[in-house]
């Protein structure tokens, strides 16, 4: 084990460099699970099944792209799939990229939904759907909280109204009193006082 000491002004730092770094499995747990469920990367078809041609490129890249035959076009003879690559200005890099793309397209053609690109696409779609669902849930809860806060604010700001009894209820209460003196006062010609309820 080596030791490195660095002093800056008055502080000193000691850093120990181990000779070997050992990474424990938890660092790779999600990566390992993901790679186990994916099919292997497709290998390019043999050169005997490929027809290769070099073309002049087009688009951005200047004179180097437009005047040289750096774009690569591959045709897979058994399936008829044609792929063109012009990603870089280098013919050798374009040949490598075109073979990778052709291998992927042939894999999709042969395996369909079981191809690596289809499985990767399904995983990405599942993650995106989960993220959008989580986002919708979050904003729905925020809207509910906002609506609840507005309702509480409306209740606090609105004055409390106590309904006044209608004239019909006042008459009903005066005629249905059980006080014997009230009944005698109406018989004697005096009306009972209508006070506040």
N, CA, C and O of each residue as an XYZ file, in Angstrom:
788
protein
N       0.848     -1.162      0.000
C       0.000      0.000      0.000
C       0.899      1.231      0.000
O       1.857      1.330      0.767
N       0.559      2.165     -0.883
C       1.343      3.390     -0.999
C       0.648      4.501     -0.252
O      -0.575      4.489     -0.111
N       1.395      5.440      0.218
C       0.827      6.603      0.908
C       1.254      7.855      0.176
O       2.399      7.998     -0.251
N       0.303      8.751      0.047
C       0.575     10.021     -0.606
C       0.195     11.116      0.378
O      -0.929     11.127      0.880
N       1.096     12.023      0.660
C       0.823     13.107      1.594
C       0.962     14.424      0.859
O       1.965     14.691      0.197
N      -0.067     15.235      0.991
C      -0.058     16.538      0.337
C      -0.309     17.598      1.396
O      -1.261     17.497      2.169
N       0.519     18.585      1.429
C       0.287     19.656      2.405
C       0.004     20.946      1.655
O       0.727     21.327      0.735
N      -1.046     21.594      2.065
C      -1.426     22.864      1.482
C      -1.621     23.836      2.623
O      -2.511     23.659      3.455
N      -0.789     24.864      2.662
C      -0.710     25.802      3.776
C      -0.439     25.011      5.056
O       0.649     24.461      5.221
N      -1.412     24.948      5.958
C      -1.155     24.244      7.209
C      -1.856     22.896      7.286
O      -1.607     22.122      8.210
N      -2.738     22.604      6.317
C      -3.482     21.348      6.371
C      -2.716     20.259      5.635
O      -2.061     20.533      4.630
N      -2.790     19.063      6.111
C      -2.166     17.944      5.415
C      -3.202     16.842      5.239
O      -4.030     16.592      6.115
N      -3.132     16.195      4.089
C      -4.079     15.148      3.754
C      -3.285     13.888      3.465
O      -2.315     13.930      2.708
N      -3.671     12.790      4.043
C      -3.039     11.507      3.758
C      -4.035     10.645      3.010
O      -5.150     10.418      3.480
N      -3.631     10.166      1.847
C      -4.490      9.327      1.037
C      -3.793      8.000      0.833
O      -2.633      7.963      0.421
N      -4.475      6.925      1.111
C      -3.904      5.593      0.928
C      -4.424      5.022     -0.375
O      -5.635      4.996     -0.596
N      -3.526      4.561     -1.249
C      -3.904      3.959     -2.510
C      -3.756      2.451     -2.400
O      -2.633      1.964     -2.274
N      -4.826      1.707     -2.441
C      -4.697      0.247     -2.393
C      -4.148     -0.283     -3.722
O      -4.312      0.343     -4.770
N      -3.510     -1.417     -3.661
C      -2.954     -2.000     -4.880
C      -4.035     -2.649     -5.727
O      -3.865     -2.781     -6.939
N      -5.147     -3.059     -5.116
C      -6.219     -3.701     -5.860
C      -7.563     -3.211     -5.331
O      -7.771     -3.129     -4.121
N      -8.459     -2.891     -6.234
C      -9.799     -2.453     -5.847
C     -10.743     -3.622     -6.056
O     -10.791     -4.208     -7.138
N     -11.488     -3.956     -5.024
C     -12.439     -5.068     -5.104
C     -13.842     -4.468     -5.014
O     -14.198     -3.840     -4.017
N     -14.631     -4.671     -6.070
C     -16.008     -4.203     -6.061
C     -16.906     -5.355     -5.658
O     -16.806     -6.461     -6.189
N     -17.773     -5.076     -4.722
C     -18.672     -6.108     -4.216
C     -19.920     -6.191     -5.088
O     -20.244     -5.226     -5.780
N     -20.618     -7.305     -5.073
C     -21.772     -7.513     -5.941
C     -22.887     -6.481     -5.855
O     -23.535     -6.252     -6.876
N     -23.173     -5.824     -4.701
C     -24.287     -4.878     -4.714
C     -24.132     -3.745     -5.729
O     -25.128     -3.155     -6.149
N     -22.876     -3.429     -6.135
C     -22.692     -2.372     -7.105
C     -23.249     -2.772     -8.467
O     -23.676     -1.919     -9.245
N     -23.242     -4.074     -8.750
C     -23.666     -4.537    -10.049
C     -24.998     -5.260    -10.017
O     -25.368     -5.891    -11.007
N     -25.724     -5.195     -8.929
C     -26.943     -5.996     -8.809
C     -27.970     -5.624     -9.871
O     -28.545     -6.519    -10.491
N     -28.224     -4.337    -10.105
C     -29.215     -3.956    -11.103
C     -28.684     -4.168    -12.504
O     -29.433     -4.557    -13.399
N     -27.408     -3.920    -12.705
C     -26.820     -4.103    -14.020
C     -26.815     -5.571    -14.408
O     -27.098     -5.914    -15.556
N     -26.498     -6.434    -13.462
C     -26.484     -7.868    -13.722
C     -27.869     -8.400    -14.040
O     -28.022     -9.230    -14.936
N     -28.874     -7.938    -13.323
C     -30.240     -8.406    -13.559
C     -30.720     -7.949    -14.926
O     -31.433     -8.680    -15.614
N     -30.333     -6.743    -15.319
C     -30.758     -6.225    -16.609
C     -30.087     -6.982    -17.741
O     -30.736     -7.311    -18.734
N     -28.791     -7.266    -17.608
C     -28.078     -7.941    -18.692
C     -28.494     -9.407    -18.803
O     -28.399     -9.978    -19.890
N     -28.949    -10.032    -17.725
C     -29.385    -11.429    -17.783
C     -30.677    -11.561    -18.583
O     -30.869    -12.556    -19.283
N     -31.552    -10.583    -18.489
C     -32.835    -10.695    -19.163
C     -32.740    -10.327    -20.640
O     -33.652    -10.644    -21.404
N     -31.664     -9.667    -21.063
C     -31.523     -9.266    -22.453
C     -30.884    -10.370    -23.282
O     -29.996    -11.076    -22.803
N     -31.332    -10.520    -24.520
C     -30.650    -11.461    -25.409
C     -29.259    -10.913    -25.762
O     -29.019     -9.713    -25.623
N     -28.350    -11.770    -26.212
C     -27.009    -11.280    -26.555
C     -27.052    -10.356    -27.768
O     -27.983    -10.403    -28.573
N     -26.024     -9.513    -27.882
C     -25.941     -8.624    -29.043
C     -25.785     -9.462    -30.310
O     -25.037    -10.440    -30.326
N     -26.489     -9.078    -31.362
C     -26.396     -9.883    -32.585
C     -25.033     -9.695    -33.257
O     -24.466     -8.602    -33.246
N     -24.524    -10.769    -33.836
C     -23.255    -10.724    -34.557
C     -23.547    -10.420    -36.024
O     -24.559    -10.863    -36.565
N     -22.655     -9.661    -36.664
C     -22.881     -9.361    -38.087
C     -22.870    -10.642    -38.919
O     -22.171    -11.598    -38.581
N     -23.632    -10.664    -39.993
C     -23.632    -11.852    -40.848
C     -22.264    -12.022    -41.525
O     -21.502    -11.060    -41.622
N     -21.955    -13.211    -41.984
C     -20.659    -13.413    -42.635
C     -20.544    -12.586    -43.920
O     -21.549    -12.243    -44.544
N     -19.302    -12.273    -44.302
C     -19.075    -11.435    -45.478
C     -19.594    -12.069    -46.758
O     -19.872    -11.360    -47.725
N     -19.730    -13.382    -46.784
C     -20.239    -14.046    -47.984
C     -21.710    -13.710    -48.237
O     -22.180    -13.843    -49.367
N     -22.449    -13.276    -47.204
C     -23.862    -12.925    -47.347
C     -24.065    -11.426    -47.541
O     -25.200    -10.962    -47.649
N     -22.972    -10.666    -47.586
C     -23.078     -9.210    -47.645
C     -22.522     -8.705    -48.974
O     -21.468     -9.140    -49.438
N     -23.261     -7.780    -49.565
C     -22.805     -7.060    -50.744
C     -22.462     -5.648    -50.278
O     -23.323     -4.951    -49.741
N     -21.216     -5.218    -50.475
C     -20.751     -3.938    -49.928
C     -20.421     -2.980    -51.062
O     -19.787     -3.356    -52.048
N     -20.864     -1.729    -50.905
C     -20.518     -0.702    -51.893
C     -20.224      0.600    -51.160
O     -20.725      0.847    -50.063
N     -19.398      1.425    -51.796
C     -19.002      2.709    -51.212
C     -19.580      3.821    -52.065
O     -19.481      3.814    -53.292
N     -20.195      4.789    -51.370
C     -20.888      5.880    -52.051
C     -20.357      7.217    -51.579
O     -19.737      7.318    -50.520
N     -20.606      8.236    -52.372
C     -20.290      9.592    -51.930
C     -21.385     10.027    -50.962
O     -22.572      9.785    -51.180
N     -20.954     10.665    -49.903
C     -21.911     11.108    -48.901
C     -22.575     12.398    -49.301
O     -22.242     13.003    -50.320
N     -23.535     12.816    -48.469
C     -24.215     14.091    -48.701
C     -24.534     14.709    -47.349
O     -24.444     14.055    -46.310
N     -24.906     15.972    -47.384
C     -25.283     16.653    -46.160
C     -24.107     17.341    -45.507
O     -23.107     17.608    -46.175
N     -24.196     17.641    -44.210
C     -23.128     18.380    -43.535
C     -21.846     17.561    -43.454
O     -21.889     16.332    -43.409
N     -20.727     18.235    -43.436
C     -19.432     17.568    -43.362
C     -18.433     18.164    -44.325
O     -17.240     17.871    -44.254
N     -18.916     18.997    -45.221
C     -18.013     19.715    -46.106
C     -17.505     18.892    -47.269
O     -18.098     17.888    -47.664
N     -16.381     19.353    -47.807
C     -15.799     18.762    -49.010
C     -15.386     17.308    -48.796
O     -15.501     16.500    -49.718
N     -14.919     16.963    -47.630
C     -14.470     15.606    -47.338
C     -15.614     14.610    -47.522
O     -15.406     13.514    -48.042
N     -16.819     14.987    -47.098
C     -17.981     14.106    -47.242
C     -18.426     14.051    -48.698
O     -18.714     12.974    -49.220
N     -18.485     15.214    -49.358
C     -19.094     15.300    -50.676
C     -18.214     14.755    -51.802
O     -18.740     14.343    -52.836
N     -16.894     14.743    -51.629
C     -16.011     14.357    -52.734
C     -15.393     12.965    -52.571
O     -14.792     12.450    -53.514
N     -15.526     12.355    -51.408
C     -14.909     11.040    -51.209
C     -15.986      9.971    -51.048
O     -17.109     10.265    -50.637
N     -15.639      8.755    -51.368
C     -16.553      7.618    -51.232
C     -16.413      7.020    -49.834
O     -15.941      5.894    -49.679
N     -16.831      7.789    -48.805
C     -16.680      7.310    -47.432
C     -17.959      6.698    -46.883
O     -17.912      5.997    -45.872
N     -19.096      6.941    -47.518
C     -20.348      6.331    -47.062
C     -20.356      4.865    -47.486
O     -19.901      4.525    -48.578
N     -20.878      3.997    -46.616
C     -20.882      2.560    -46.859
C     -22.321      2.073    -46.948
O     -23.154      2.405    -46.105
N     -22.602      1.285    -47.976
C     -23.925      0.680    -48.137
C     -23.750     -0.827    -48.155
O     -22.962     -1.367    -48.931
N     -24.507     -1.505    -47.277
C     -24.447     -2.964    -47.186
C     -25.810     -3.537    -47.552
O     -26.854     -3.000    -47.181
N     -25.769     -4.650    -48.296
C     -27.008     -5.361    -48.623
C     -26.854     -6.796    -48.165
O     -25.909     -7.488    -48.547
N     -27.805     -7.242    -47.331
C     -27.817     -8.627    -46.885
C     -28.557     -9.429    -47.952
O     -29.763     -9.263    -48.135
N     -27.836    -10.294    -48.653
C     -28.375    -10.984    -49.823
C     -29.549    -11.904    -49.482
O     -30.553    -11.848    -50.193
N     -29.497    -12.751    -48.441
C     -30.645    -13.646    -48.170
C     -31.944    -12.918    -47.849
O     -33.011    -13.356    -48.278
N     -31.879    -11.807    -47.098
C     -33.109    -11.119    -46.690
C     -33.420     -9.903    -47.548
O     -34.569     -9.462    -47.592
N     -32.418     -9.350    -48.234
C     -32.636     -8.160    -49.049
C     -32.606     -6.861    -48.258
O     -32.988     -5.818    -48.789
N     -32.167     -6.892    -47.019
C     -32.107     -5.696    -46.183
C     -30.914     -4.844    -46.633
O     -29.806     -5.353    -46.801
N     -31.157     -3.531    -46.827
C     -30.108     -2.604    -47.252
C     -29.909     -1.574    -46.149
O     -30.869     -1.012    -45.622
N     -28.625     -1.333    -45.805
C     -28.270     -0.391    -44.743
C     -27.205      0.550    -45.281
O     -26.284      0.117    -45.973
N     -27.325      1.837    -44.966
C     -26.324      2.824    -45.379
C     -25.826      3.546    -44.139
O     -26.619      3.922    -43.275
N     -24.505      3.743    -44.046
C     -23.931      4.453    -42.910
C     -23.003      5.543    -43.413
O     -22.130      5.305    -44.248
N     -23.207      6.730    -42.893
C     -22.371      7.868    -43.235
C     -22.174      8.712    -41.977
O     -22.088      9.937    -42.061
N     -22.102      8.071    -40.822
C     -22.028      8.775    -39.543
C     -20.729      9.558    -39.394
O     -20.721     10.635    -38.798
N     -19.621      9.022    -39.933
C     -18.327      9.695    -39.780
C     -17.717      9.942    -41.156
O     -18.274      9.533    -42.174
N     -16.578     10.609    -41.176
C     -15.876     10.857    -42.440
C     -14.922      9.722    -42.776
O     -14.311      9.715    -43.845
N     -14.794      8.766    -41.866
C     -13.877      7.658    -42.069
C     -14.618      6.446    -42.636
O     -15.644      6.023    -42.104
N     -14.079      5.898    -43.724
C     -14.704      4.736    -44.350
C     -14.656      3.523    -43.429
O     -15.633      2.778    -43.349
N     -13.546      3.308    -42.735
C     -13.431      2.122    -41.872
C     -14.413      2.186    -40.702
O     -15.006      1.172    -40.335
N     -14.586      3.372    -40.115
C     -15.570      3.493    -39.034
C     -16.990      3.299    -39.563
O     -17.827      2.683    -38.903
N     -17.256      3.828    -40.755
C     -18.582      3.642    -41.350
C     -18.850      2.176    -41.671
O     -19.986      1.721    -41.540
N     -17.825      1.423    -42.091
C     -17.991     -0.013    -42.362
C     -18.382     -0.742    -41.081
O     -19.276     -1.588    -41.083
N     -17.698     -0.401    -39.983
C     -17.989     -1.055    -38.695
C     -19.418     -0.726    -38.242
O     -20.159     -1.615    -37.823
N     -19.799      0.550    -38.327
C     -21.142      0.960    -37.906
C     -22.216      0.326    -38.787
O     -23.262     -0.095    -38.293
N     -21.953      0.262    -40.095
C     -22.934     -0.334    -41.001
C     -23.138     -1.813    -40.685
O     -24.267     -2.300    -40.748
N     -22.081     -2.532    -40.349
C     -22.215     -3.941    -39.992
C     -23.011     -4.122    -38.701
O     -23.810     -5.052    -38.588
N     -22.794     -3.234    -37.726
C     -23.566     -3.309    -36.477
C     -25.048     -3.060    -36.744
O     -25.911     -3.761    -36.216
N     -25.331     -2.057    -37.568
C     -26.731     -1.738    -37.884
C     -27.373     -2.891    -38.657
O     -28.520     -3.257    -38.399
N     -26.622     -3.462    -39.608
C     -27.146     -4.588    -40.382
C     -27.433     -5.798    -39.486
O     -28.449     -6.474    -39.648
N     -26.526     -6.060    -38.542
C     -26.743     -7.179    -37.615
C     -28.019     -6.962    -36.808
O     -28.780     -7.901    -36.578
N     -28.251     -5.725    -36.381
C     -29.450     -5.407    -35.604
C     -30.708     -5.587    -36.449
O     -31.692     -6.156    -35.976
N     -30.688     -5.110    -37.695
C     -31.855     -5.233    -38.570
C     -32.156     -6.699    -38.914
O     -33.317     -7.107    -38.961
N     -31.111     -7.474    -39.150
C     -31.319     -8.897    -39.453
C     -31.897     -9.609    -38.229
O     -32.772    -10.466    -38.359
N     -31.404     -9.249    -37.039
C     -31.929     -9.834    -35.800
C     -33.409     -9.499    -35.636
O     -34.203    -10.363    -35.263
N     -33.787     -8.237    -35.915
C     -35.193     -7.837    -35.829
C     -36.040     -8.609    -36.844
O     -37.162     -9.024    -36.552
N     -35.477     -8.791    -38.042
C     -36.213     -9.492    -39.099
C     -36.435    -10.959    -38.745
O     -37.523    -11.494    -38.961
N     -35.414    -11.606    -38.204
C     -35.495    -13.036    -37.910
C     -36.263    -13.304    -36.617
O     -37.139    -14.168    -36.590
N     -35.944    -12.574    -35.542
C     -36.507    -12.868    -34.217
C     -37.755    -12.072    -33.875
O     -38.491    -12.468    -32.971
N     -38.019    -10.982    -34.547
C     -39.228    -10.190    -34.289
C     -39.246     -9.598    -32.887
O     -38.363     -8.822    -32.520
N     -40.270     -9.974    -32.096
C     -40.421     -9.433    -30.739
C     -39.383     -9.959    -29.765
O     -39.202     -9.393    -28.687
N     -38.698    -11.036    -30.130
C     -37.686    -11.604    -29.243
C     -36.294    -11.040    -29.509
O     -35.339    -11.430    -28.836
N     -36.155    -10.125    -30.479
C     -34.846     -9.560    -30.795
C     -34.390     -8.638    -29.663
O     -35.195     -8.178    -28.854
N     -33.104     -8.385    -29.627
C     -32.538     -7.552    -28.563
C     -33.120     -6.144    -28.600
O     -33.470     -5.599    -27.553
N     -33.228     -5.553    -29.768
C     -33.736     -4.178    -29.859
C     -35.196     -4.099    -29.409
O     -35.600     -3.108    -28.801
N     -35.991     -5.134    -29.701
C     -37.393     -5.137    -29.262
C     -37.481     -5.254    -27.743
O     -38.298     -4.582    -27.114
N     -36.636     -6.111    -27.147
C     -36.642     -6.277    -25.689
C     -36.181     -4.993    -25.009
O     -36.777     -4.563    -24.021
N     -35.113     -4.375    -25.540
C     -34.614     -3.120    -24.965
C     -35.682     -2.031    -25.095
O     -35.903     -1.259    -24.162
N     -36.343     -1.972    -26.257
C     -37.414     -0.992    -26.452
C     -38.556     -1.194    -25.479
O     -39.114     -0.224    -24.965
N     -38.913     -2.452    -25.219
C     -39.997     -2.740    -24.272
C     -39.612     -2.318    -22.856
O     -40.443     -1.786    -22.119
N     -38.359     -2.551    -22.476
C     -37.895     -2.147    -21.140
C     -37.922     -0.635    -21.011
O     -38.377     -0.102    -19.999
N     -37.430      0.065    -22.047
C     -37.436      1.532    -22.008
C     -38.860      2.076    -21.963
O     -39.136      3.047    -21.259
N     -39.767      1.447    -22.720
C     -41.155      1.893    -22.718
C     -41.784      1.690    -21.352
O     -42.534      2.540    -20.873
N     -41.475      0.560    -20.726
C     -42.012      0.280    -19.395
C     -41.521      1.318    -18.387
O     -42.296      1.804    -17.563
N     -40.228      1.658    -18.456
C     -39.687      2.675    -17.551
C     -40.319      4.033    -17.806
O     -40.654      4.753    -16.865
N     -40.486      4.390    -19.087
C     -41.090      5.677    -19.421
C     -42.543      5.733    -18.959
O     -42.988      6.755    -18.436
N     -43.285      4.638    -19.149
C     -44.678      4.599    -18.694
C     -44.764      4.726    -17.183
O     -45.642      5.411    -16.658
N     -43.846      4.062    -16.484
C     -43.831      4.142    -15.027
C     -43.532      5.564    -14.571
O     -44.149      6.064    -13.630
N     -42.582      6.213    -15.241
C     -42.231      7.590    -14.869
C     -43.396      8.535    -15.140
O     -43.679      9.418    -14.329
N     -44.078      8.357    -16.279
C     -45.206      9.246    -16.578
C     -46.366      8.999    -15.618
O     -47.062      9.938    -15.232
N     -46.578      7.730    -15.229
C     -47.635      7.421    -14.262
C     -47.331      8.071    -12.915
O     -48.216      8.620    -12.258
N     -46.058      7.997    -12.516
C     -45.645      8.618    -11.261
C     -45.839     10.130    -11.330
O     -46.273     10.746    -10.358
N     -45.520     10.722    -12.468
C     -45.681     12.156    -12.640
C     -47.157     12.545    -12.583
O     -47.523     13.518    -11.925
N     -48.003     11.777    -13.279
C     -49.441     12.071    -13.236
C     -49.980     11.963    -11.824
O     -50.773     12.800    -11.394
N     -49.552     10.931    -11.094
C     -49.996     10.747     -9.714
C     -49.580     11.938     -8.855
O     -50.356     12.427     -8.034
N     -48.352     12.396     -9.054
C     -47.828     13.528     -8.282
C     -48.661     14.776     -8.538
O     -49.060     15.457     -7.592
N     -48.931     15.087     -9.813
C     -49.689     16.292    -10.117
C     -51.148     16.167     -9.721
O     -51.777     17.165     -9.371
N     -51.707     14.945     -9.768
C     -53.077     14.768     -9.306
C     -53.172     15.040     -7.803
O     -54.119     15.682     -7.348
N     -52.189     14.551     -7.030
C     -52.185     14.820     -5.587
C     -52.009     16.308     -5.308
O     -52.634     16.849     -4.396
N     -51.157     16.972     -6.095
C     -50.984     18.413     -5.910
C     -52.276     19.161     -6.198
O     -52.621     20.099     -5.479
N     -53.001     18.754     -7.250
C     -54.275     19.394     -7.570
C     -55.295     19.171     -6.447
O     -56.031     20.087     -6.079
N     -55.331     17.949     -5.906
C     -56.266     17.670     -4.809
C     -55.931     18.499     -3.581
O     -56.828     19.027     -2.923
N     -54.632     18.619     -3.267
C     -54.238     19.440     -2.125
C     -54.590     20.900     -2.356
O     -55.034     21.592     -1.441
N     -54.387     21.367     -3.592
C     -54.695     22.756     -3.912
C     -56.197     23.005     -3.795
O     -56.611     24.030     -3.254
N     -57.017     22.077     -4.296
C     -58.469     22.217     -4.205
C     -58.916     22.185     -2.745
O     -59.797     22.949     -2.349
N     -58.312     21.301     -1.941
C     -58.652     21.244     -0.514
C     -58.263     22.519      0.209
O     -58.996     22.981      1.084
N     -57.118     23.095     -0.144
C     -56.681     24.351      0.481
C     -57.601     25.493      0.077
O     -57.910     26.352      0.903
N     -58.050     25.522     -1.186
C     -58.970     26.572     -1.624
C     -60.309     26.443     -0.921
O     -60.910     27.447     -0.538
N     -60.778     25.225     -0.749
C     -62.058     25.017     -0.063
C     -61.959     25.465      1.396
O     -62.885     26.073      1.933
N     -60.824     25.156      2.030
C     -60.640     25.575      3.423
C     -60.548     27.092      3.513
O     -61.066     27.688      4.458
N     -59.897     27.721      2.544
C     -59.788     29.186      2.550
C     -61.153     29.819      2.327
O     -61.459     30.845      2.934
N     -61.987     29.224      1.460
C     -63.332     29.752      1.226
C     -64.170     29.659      2.495
O     -64.928     30.579      2.802
N     -64.046     28.573      3.224
C     -64.809     28.398      4.462
C     -64.367     29.418      5.503
O     -65.198     29.986      6.211
N     -63.073     29.649      5.598
C     -62.560     30.618      6.584
C     -62.961     32.038      6.233
O     -63.258     32.825      7.132
N     -62.979     32.389      4.963
C     -63.263     33.759      4.541
C     -64.746     34.067      4.476
O     -65.116     35.237      4.576
N     -65.597     33.100      4.319
C     -67.023     33.368      4.204
C     -67.613     33.616      5.596
O     -67.291     32.897      6.542
N     -68.496     34.656      5.724
C     -69.135     34.904      7.029
C     -70.137     33.805      7.347
O     -70.761     33.229      6.455
N     -70.274     33.536      8.604
C     -71.200     32.500      9.041
C     -72.587     33.113      9.119
O     -72.803     34.089      9.838
N     -73.515     32.545      8.388
C     -74.878     33.070      8.359
C     -75.779     32.155      9.177
O     -75.820     30.942      8.974
N     -76.498     32.775     10.107
C     -77.470     32.025     10.895
C     -78.836     32.335     10.311
O     -79.242     33.496     10.273
N     -79.531     31.343      9.867
C     -80.823     31.607      9.223
C     -81.842     32.120     10.245
O     -81.960     31.603     11.356
N     -82.570     33.158      9.824
C     -83.620     33.694     10.693
C     -84.881     32.850     10.507
O     -85.189     32.406      9.401
N     -85.591     32.640     11.589
C     -86.820     31.858     11.431
C     -87.836     32.635     10.608
O     -87.930     33.857     10.725
N     -88.583     31.944      9.791
C     -89.570     32.613      8.935
C     -90.811     32.962      9.760
O     -90.976     32.475     10.878
N     -91.655     33.781      9.219
C     -92.859     34.218      9.941
C     -93.791     33.042     10.208
O     -94.500     33.038     11.214
N     -93.802     32.048      9.327
C     -94.646     30.876      9.533
C     -94.219     30.114     10.788
O     -95.076     29.635     11.531
N     -92.956     29.996     11.033
C     -92.517     29.254     12.200
C     -92.805     30.020     13.468
O     -93.036     29.413     14.514
N     -92.798     31.358     13.400
C     -93.114     32.131     14.604
C     -94.582     31.935     15.001
O     -94.899     31.785     16.181
N     -95.441     31.939     14.038
C     -96.854     31.747     14.349
C     -97.102     30.343     14.879
O     -97.909     30.138     15.785
N     -96.400     29.390     14.305
C     -96.588     28.025     14.756
C     -96.135     27.871     16.198
O     -96.785     27.167     16.972
N     -95.047     28.506     16.573
C     -94.548     28.350     17.930
C     -95.457     29.047     18.919
O     -95.608     28.570     20.044
N     -96.074     30.167     18.538
C     -96.941     30.867     19.484
C     -98.245     30.112     19.710
O     -98.805     30.171     20.805
N     -98.735     29.412     18.708
C     -99.998     28.705     18.892
C     -99.802     27.366     19.586
O    -100.753     26.805     20.129
N     -98.575     26.847     19.573
C     -98.337     25.543     20.174
C     -97.614     25.637     21.504
O     -96.926     24.691     21.886
N     -97.741     26.714     22.203
C     -97.078     26.821     23.493
C     -97.847     26.025     24.518
O     -99.074     25.940     24.468
N     -97.123     25.449     25.439
C     -97.766     24.639     26.460
C     -97.902     25.407     27.773
O     -98.288     24.824     28.786
N     -97.593     26.699     27.773
C     -97.704     27.514     28.983
C     -99.182     27.835     29.206
O     -99.808     28.430     28.328
N     -99.764     27.458     30.361
C    -101.196     27.705     30.586
C    -101.511     29.189     30.721
O    -102.635     29.599     30.432
N    -100.572     29.989     31.141
C    -100.850     31.422     31.298
C    -100.936     32.083     29.951
O    -101.669     33.059     29.785
N    -100.189     31.563     28.963
C    -100.233     32.167     27.637
C    -101.607     31.940     27.026
O    -102.148     32.822     26.361
N    -102.161     30.779     27.247
C    -103.487     30.492     26.700
C    -104.539     31.366     27.350
O    -105.477     31.788     26.675
N    -104.418     31.653     28.637
C    -105.391     32.486     29.315
C    -105.257     33.930     28.886
O    -106.245     34.664     28.866
N    -104.036     34.356     28.539
C    -103.858     35.743     28.133
C    -104.469     35.977     26.766
O    -104.968     37.072     26.505
N    -104.449     34.977     25.875
C    -105.066     35.165     24.563
C    -106.586     35.160     24.705
O    -107.291     35.809     23.933
N    -107.077     34.433     25.685
C    -108.517     34.418     25.867
C    -108.998     35.717     26.478
O    -110.139     36.124     26.258
N    -108.154     36.360     27.230
C    -108.578     37.595     27.867
C    -108.418     38.794     26.955
O    -108.706     39.919     27.365
N    -107.953     38.577     25.693
C    -107.851     39.696     24.772
C    -106.464     40.268     24.674
O    -106.240     41.172     23.868
N    -105.555     39.804     25.426
C    -104.150     40.265     25.289
C    -103.358     39.310     24.423
O    -103.431     38.092     24.589
N    -102.620     39.860     23.520
C    -101.742     39.027     22.695
C    -100.404     38.873     23.383
O     -99.922     39.808     24.023
N     -99.806     37.721     23.259
C     -98.474     37.574     23.857
C     -97.470     38.408     23.070
O     -97.638     38.611     21.868
N     -96.452     38.879     23.724
C     -95.431     39.689     23.067
C     -94.563     38.816     22.175
O     -94.174     37.703     22.530
N     -94.285     39.352     21.037
C     -93.394     38.618     20.148
C     -91.988     39.136     20.376
O     -91.620     40.221     19.924
N     -91.260     38.382     21.046
C     -89.876     38.782     21.355
C     -88.885     38.100     20.420
O     -89.253     37.329     19.533
N     -87.666     38.402     20.646
C     -86.633     37.772     19.809
C     -86.439     36.328     20.243
O     -86.486     36.011     21.431
N     -86.241     35.537     19.352
C     -86.128     34.102     19.631
C     -84.727     33.768     20.045
O     -84.426     32.607     20.324
